[in-house]
Amino acid sequence: MVVETILTSFFAVRVVYPFLLIFTLIFAILQKSKILGDDKKQIDALVALSIALIVVALPWPTEVIVNLMPFLAVSVVVLLVFMILFGFVASTKDEGLKLPPWLVWGFFVLIVLFIIIVILVITGQWDKVYNSLFVGGQPSNLTGNIFLLFIIAGALAVVFLSGKKSK
């Protein structure tokens, strides 16, 4: 119980975690880009420290970071699940299963639909979507938006597939 209280305390969530995130990201960017010079870890650390302290001192950027992190974490998990599922089908190794491109794209579409449906079920929005699309409820903006997304996806598929053939 004490560990849960410490990890979820206001100070940890609003100060410590955003500070560590900003400091680490800024330091890594400065180290990788070498903007301030080669082998200047101390200077990079001081700049990252000052930026992280400024961000944590102001309530608005800290609030944005705290509100954005759960979305980022869920998005990364969804992307990981997609990459694992698609990796089974679209293996690039020579000893892997070679499928025709149309079948790989078919599996791609099925995996995307599967992940969308799972997310809708988990978030509790599946009943709304199902009722508006399939039960004959009043068509809503959601139906039109989904139809528009399918049209855009089809157009992109035609553009990308025809671009590969012309080369």
VEXZA-646153 format. One record per residue (C-alpha): x, y, z; residue in one letter; residue number from 1. Coordinates in pm, 1 decimal, padded with zeros to 6 digits. Example, Ala and Ser with C-alpha at 12.3 -4.5 7.8 and 13.67 -1.06 7.14 Angstrom:
BEGIN
r px: 01230.0, py: -00450.0, pz: 00780.0, residuo: A, num: 1 $
r px: 01367.0, py: -00106.0, pz: 00714.0, residuo: S, num: 2 $
//
This chain:
BEGIN
r px: 00000.0, py: 00000.0, pz: 00000.0, residuo: M, num: 1 $
r px: 00286.3, py: 00237.5, pz: 00075.6, residuo: V, num: 2 $
r px: 00444.7, py: 00173.5, pz: -00264.3, residuo: V, num: 3 $
r px: 00119.7, py: 00256.7, pz: -00443.0, residuo: E, num: 4 $
r px: 00087.3, py: 00579.8, pz: -00245.0, residuo: T, num: 5 $
r px: 00443.1, py: 00688.3, pz: -00320.7, residuo: I, num: 6 $
r px: 00422.7, py: 00602.3, pz: -00691.2, residuo: L, num: 7 $
r px: 00091.2, py: 00778.1, pz: -00742.6, residuo: T, num: 8 $
r px: 00141.5, py: 01077.9, pz: -00517.0, residuo: S, num: 9 $
r px: 00084.0, py: 01425.5, pz: -00652.5, residuo: F, num: 10 $
r px: 00452.6, py: 01513.6, pz: -00620.1, residuo: F, num: 11 $
r px: 00566.2, py: 01206.1, pz: -00811.8, residuo: A, num: 12 $
r px: 00310.6, py: 01239.0, pz: -01091.6, residuo: V, num: 13 $
r px: 00327.6, py: 01616.9, pz: -01134.6, residuo: R, num: 14 $
r px: 00696.0, py: 01683.1, pz: -01063.1, residuo: V, num: 15 $
r px: 00927.0, py: 01380.7, pz: -01057.6, residuo: V, num: 16 $
r px: 00800.6, py: 01186.2, pz: -01359.6, residuo: Y, num: 17 $
r px: 00772.9, py: 01486.0, pz: -01596.6, residuo: P, num: 18 $
r px: 01114.4, py: 01609.8, pz: -01479.4, residuo: F, num: 19 $
r px: 01277.9, py: 01272.5, pz: -01547.0, residuo: L, num: 20 $
r px: 01108.7, py: 01243.0, pz: -01884.9, residuo: L, num: 21 $
r px: 01203.6, py: 01591.6, pz: -02005.3, residuo: I, num: 22 $
r px: 01558.1, py: 01571.8, pz: -01866.9, residuo: F, num: 23 $
r px: 01620.4, py: 01232.7, pz: -02030.0, residuo: T, num: 24 $
r px: 01473.7, py: 01332.2, pz: -02366.0, residuo: L, num: 25 $
r px: 01655.9, py: 01665.7, pz: -02386.8, residuo: I, num: 26 $
r px: 01983.6, py: 01509.7, pz: -02273.6, residuo: F, num: 27 $
r px: 01951.9, py: 01227.8, pz: -02528.3, residuo: A, num: 28 $
r px: 01869.6, py: 01471.8, pz: -02809.1, residuo: I, num: 29 $
r px: 02164.9, py: 01693.9, pz: -02720.6, residuo: L, num: 30 $
r px: 02399.1, py: 01396.1, pz: -02699.7, residuo: Q, num: 31 $
r px: 02283.9, py: 01249.6, pz: -03029.5, residuo: K, num: 32 $
r px: 02275.9, py: 01575.6, pz: -03223.8, residuo: S, num: 33 $
r px: 02599.7, py: 01713.1, pz: -03070.9, residuo: K, num: 34 $
r px: 02465.5, py: 02066.5, pz: -03105.5, residuo: I, num: 35 $
r px: 02677.3, py: 02191.7, pz: -02816.3, residuo: L, num: 36 $
r px: 02988.3, py: 01998.5, pz: -02924.6, residuo: G, num: 37 $
r px: 03143.0, py: 01653.5, pz: -02902.4, residuo: D, num: 38 $
r px: 03205.0, py: 01503.0, pz: -02560.2, residuo: D, num: 39 $
r px: 03022.4, py: 01782.6, pz: -02378.1, residuo: K, num: 40 $
r px: 02815.6, py: 01568.7, pz: -02140.3, residuo: K, num: 41 $
r px: 02833.9, py: 01819.5, pz: -01857.3, residuo: Q, num: 42 $
r px: 02704.7, py: 02105.2, pz: -02072.2, residuo: I, num: 43 $
r px: 02432.9, py: 01883.8, pz: -02222.6, residuo: D, num: 44 $
r px: 02331.4, py: 01775.7, pz: -01871.5, residuo: A, num: 45 $
r px: 02315.1, py: 02135.8, pz: -01746.2, residuo: L, num: 46 $
r px: 02104.1, py: 02247.4, pz: -02042.6, residuo: V, num: 47 $
r px: 01873.2, py: 01946.6, pz: -02003.3, residuo: A, num: 48 $
r px: 01848.7, py: 02011.4, pz: -01629.4, residuo: L, num: 49 $
r px: 01757.0, py: 02375.9, pz: -01674.8, residuo: S, num: 50 $
r px: 01495.0, py: 02299.2, pz: -01940.7, residuo: I, num: 51 $
r px: 01343.9, py: 02022.5, pz: -01727.1, residuo: A, num: 52 $
r px: 01330.3, py: 02247.8, pz: -01421.3, residuo: L, num: 53 $
r px: 01162.7, py: 02525.8, pz: -01620.0, residuo: I, num: 54 $
r px: 00904.1, py: 02283.4, pz: -01757.5, residuo: V, num: 55 $
r px: 00826.5, py: 02140.2, pz: -01413.9, residuo: V, num: 56 $
r px: 00803.9, py: 02487.5, pz: -01258.4, residuo: A, num: 57 $
r px: 00520.5, py: 02585.6, pz: -01493.2, residuo: L, num: 58 $
r px: 00182.9, py: 02417.5, pz: -01447.4, residuo: P, num: 59 $
r px: 00059.7, py: 02417.2, pz: -01807.8, residuo: W, num: 60 $
r px: 00341.9, py: 02216.3, pz: -01975.7, residuo: P, num: 61 $
r px: 00346.8, py: 01971.4, pz: -01686.0, residuo: T, num: 62 $
r px: -00028.5, py: 01920.9, pz: -01718.7, residuo: E, num: 63 $
r px: 00006.7, py: 01859.6, pz: -02093.7, residuo: V, num: 64 $
r px: 00280.4, py: 01601.9, pz: -02032.9, residuo: I, num: 65 $
r px: 00084.0, py: 01424.8, pz: -01759.3, residuo: V, num: 66 $
r px: -00229.1, py: 01410.6, pz: -01976.5, residuo: N, num: 67 $
r px: -00037.6, py: 01298.5, pz: -02285.4, residuo: L, num: 68 $
r px: 00156.9, py: 01010.5, pz: -02132.3, residuo: M, num: 69 $
r px: -00131.8, py: 00762.8, pz: -02086.8, residuo: P, num: 70 $
r px: -00229.9, py: 00817.8, pz: -02451.2, residuo: F, num: 71 $
r px: 00130.2, py: 00765.2, pz: -02558.5, residuo: L, num: 72 $
r px: 00163.9, py: 00447.1, pz: -02352.7, residuo: A, num: 73 $
r px: -00156.9, py: 00299.0, pz: -02492.8, residuo: V, num: 74 $
r px: -00056.6, py: 00399.3, pz: -02847.0, residuo: S, num: 75 $
r px: 00282.2, py: 00232.8, pz: -02811.8, residuo: V, num: 76 $
r px: 00120.0, py: -00087.4, pz: -02686.8, residuo: V, num: 77 $
r px: -00128.8, py: -00085.5, pz: -02976.9, residuo: V, num: 78 $
r px: 00155.4, py: -00024.5, pz: -03222.9, residuo: L, num: 79 $
r px: 00354.5, py: -00309.5, pz: -03068.9, residuo: L, num: 80 $
r px: 00058.4, py: -00546.9, pz: -03102.5, residuo: V, num: 81 $
r px: 00014.5, py: -00439.8, pz: -03464.9, residuo: F, num: 82 $
r px: 00383.3, py: -00489.6, pz: -03542.2, residuo: M, num: 83 $
r px: 00384.7, py: -00834.6, pz: -03381.7, residuo: I, num: 84 $
r px: 00074.1, py: -00945.9, pz: -03569.8, residuo: L, num: 85 $
r px: 00189.1, py: -00800.8, pz: -03901.6, residuo: F, num: 86 $
r px: 00539.7, py: -00943.1, pz: -03849.0, residuo: G, num: 87 $
r px: 00395.4, py: -01292.4, pz: -03855.1, residuo: F, num: 88 $
r px: 00254.1, py: -01232.5, pz: -04201.6, residuo: V, num: 89 $
r px: 00504.4, py: -00999.4, pz: -04366.9, residuo: A, num: 90 $
r px: 00827.9, py: -01168.3, pz: -04267.8, residuo: S, num: 91 $
r px: 01125.4, py: -01048.8, pz: -04471.5, residuo: T, num: 92 $
r px: 01353.1, py: -01339.3, pz: -04383.1, residuo: K, num: 93 $
r px: 01439.6, py: -01581.9, pz: -04659.4, residuo: D, num: 94 $
r px: 01339.1, py: -01887.5, pz: -04458.8, residuo: E, num: 95 $
r px: 01005.1, py: -01730.2, pz: -04368.0, residuo: G, num: 96 $
r px: 00674.2, py: -01787.6, pz: -04535.5, residuo: L, num: 97 $
r px: 00653.2, py: -01599.1, pz: -04865.0, residuo: K, num: 98 $
r px: 00303.8, py: -01472.4, pz: -04937.7, residuo: L, num: 99 $
r px: 00184.9, py: -01282.8, pz: -05244.8, residuo: P, num: 100 $
r px: 00165.6, py: -00905.8, pz: -05188.6, residuo: P, num: 101 $
r px: -00213.4, py: -00897.3, pz: -05223.1, residuo: W, num: 102 $
r px: -00244.6, py: -01150.6, pz: -04942.8, residuo: L, num: 103 $
r px: -00006.4, py: -00953.5, pz: -04720.1, residuo: V, num: 104 $
r px: -00216.1, py: -00639.7, pz: -04779.0, residuo: W, num: 105 $
r px: -00530.3, py: -00840.0, pz: -04705.1, residuo: G, num: 106 $
r px: -00384.6, py: -00951.2, pz: -04373.9, residuo: F, num: 107 $
r px: -00277.1, py: -00591.4, pz: -04308.7, residuo: F, num: 108 $
r px: -00636.4, py: -00472.3, pz: -04347.9, residuo: V, num: 109 $
r px: -00769.1, py: -00756.0, pz: -04130.1, residuo: L, num: 110 $
r px: -00515.0, py: -00682.3, pz: -03856.3, residuo: I, num: 111 $
r px: -00601.6, py: -00310.1, pz: -03860.2, residuo: V, num: 112 $
r px: -00974.8, py: -00389.6, pz: -03840.6, residuo: L, num: 113 $
r px: -00911.1, py: -00639.4, pz: -03561.7, residuo: F, num: 114 $
r px: -00712.8, py: -00385.7, pz: -03357.3, residuo: I, num: 115 $
r px: -00977.0, py: -00116.1, pz: -03411.7, residuo: I, num: 116 $
r px: -01254.0, py: -00352.2, pz: -03298.5, residuo: I, num: 117 $
r px: -01054.1, py: -00463.7, pz: -02993.0, residuo: V, num: 118 $
r px: -00989.7, py: -00101.3, pz: -02894.1, residuo: I, num: 119 $
r px: -01359.4, py: -00019.4, pz: -02935.3, residuo: L, num: 120 $
r px: -01461.2, py: -00318.8, pz: -02723.1, residuo: V, num: 121 $
r px: -01205.5, py: -00243.2, pz: -02451.1, residuo: I, num: 122 $
r px: -01306.3, py: 00124.0, pz: -02429.3, residuo: T, num: 123 $
r px: -01676.2, py: 00037.1, pz: -02422.1, residuo: G, num: 124 $
r px: -01760.2, py: 00215.8, pz: -02747.0, residuo: Q, num: 125 $
r px: -01836.5, py: -00098.9, pz: -02949.8, residuo: W, num: 126 $
r px: -02210.7, py: -00094.4, pz: -02872.5, residuo: D, num: 127 $
r px: -02247.8, py: 00260.8, pz: -03005.7, residuo: K, num: 128 $
r px: -02057.7, py: 00183.3, pz: -03324.4, residuo: V, num: 129 $
r px: -02232.9, py: -00148.7, pz: -03379.0, residuo: Y, num: 130 $
r px: -02578.3, py: 00001.1, pz: -03324.9, residuo: N, num: 131 $
r px: -02517.5, py: 00296.3, pz: -03553.8, residuo: S, num: 132 $
r px: -02362.4, py: 00086.7, pz: -03832.6, residuo: L, num: 133 $
r px: -02540.5, py: -00247.1, pz: -03830.9, residuo: F, num: 134 $
r px: -02863.0, py: -00234.6, pz: -03630.9, residuo: V, num: 135 $
r px: -03018.0, py: 00035.9, pz: -03840.8, residuo: G, num: 136 $
r px: -02998.7, py: 00317.2, pz: -03594.4, residuo: G, num: 137 $
r px: -02991.2, py: 00675.0, pz: -03706.4, residuo: Q, num: 138 $
r px: -02681.1, py: 00724.8, pz: -03922.1, residuo: P, num: 139 $
r px: -02443.7, py: 00953.2, pz: -03743.6, residuo: S, num: 140 $
r px: -02130.7, py: 01145.5, pz: -03827.0, residuo: N, num: 141 $
r px: -01935.1, py: 00835.2, pz: -03723.8, residuo: L, num: 142 $
r px: -02076.7, py: 00634.7, pz: -04013.5, residuo: T, num: 143 $
r px: -01985.8, py: 00906.3, pz: -04259.5, residuo: G, num: 144 $
r px: -01639.6, py: 00941.1, pz: -04112.1, residuo: N, num: 145 $
r px: -01575.1, py: 00567.7, pz: -04132.9, residuo: I, num: 146 $
r px: -01696.0, py: 00563.9, pz: -04492.7, residuo: F, num: 147 $
r px: -01468.5, py: 00859.4, pz: -04572.0, residuo: L, num: 148 $
r px: -01171.7, py: 00681.2, pz: -04411.4, residuo: L, num: 149 $
r px: -01234.6, py: 00376.7, pz: -04630.5, residuo: F, num: 150 $
r px: -01243.8, py: 00597.4, pz: -04939.5, residuo: I, num: 151 $
r px: -00917.7, py: 00768.0, pz: -04839.3, residuo: I, num: 152 $
r px: -00751.8, py: 00432.8, pz: -04762.8, residuo: A, num: 153 $
r px: -00864.6, py: 00295.9, pz: -05099.6, residuo: G, num: 154 $
r px: -00733.2, py: 00601.4, pz: -05281.3, residuo: A, num: 155 $
r px: -00398.7, py: 00576.5, pz: -05102.1, residuo: L, num: 156 $
r px: -00376.1, py: 00206.4, pz: -05184.1, residuo: A, num: 157 $
r px: -00441.9, py: 00277.7, pz: -05551.8, residuo: V, num: 158 $
r px: -00182.7, py: 00555.9, pz: -05559.5, residuo: V, num: 159 $
r px: 00087.5, py: 00354.8, pz: -05383.7, residuo: F, num: 160 $
r px: 00022.8, py: 00030.8, pz: -05571.2, residuo: L, num: 161 $
r px: 00011.8, py: 00200.7, pz: -05911.3, residuo: S, num: 162 $
r px: 00328.4, py: 00398.7, pz: -05827.7, residuo: G, num: 163 $
r px: 00522.1, py: 00076.9, pz: -05767.8, residuo: K, num: 164 $
r px: 00411.4, py: -00074.7, pz: -06098.0, residuo: K, num: 165 $
r px: 00520.8, py: 00224.8, pz: -06305.9, residuo: S, num: 166 $
r px: 00883.2, py: 00206.4, pz: -06189.8, residuo: K, num: 167 $
//
